[in-house]
Amino acid sequence: MTKRQHTKLVHEGDYVAEVDIEIIDTGEGWSPYISIDDAQKLDEVREYLKKGDLKSATRIARVFHLNPV
C-alpha cells in the first residue's frame, strides 16, 4: 500500500479552494482511492464555499477568488 499527497481543486461560484488530500494505492480492485475523512473534507469545503463562509473554508483549504478577464 502506497500513500501520496495530492492537491484537489474544489470550484464553487467565484471561488476555488486547494484542498490537500492523501491518495491511497493498494494495487487492488478500486485503487487508488481517498479516505472517508478526505472525502468529507472536500464536501465540507464545497459547502462552506456555497454558503460564502470563507473563514471556515480557509481553516481547511487555501481559497482563491476568481476574477473574469
Secondary structure, 3 states (H helix, E strand, C coil): CEEEEEEEEEEECCEEEEEEEEEEECCCCCCCEECHHHHHHHHHHHHHHHHCCHHHHHHHCEEEECCCC
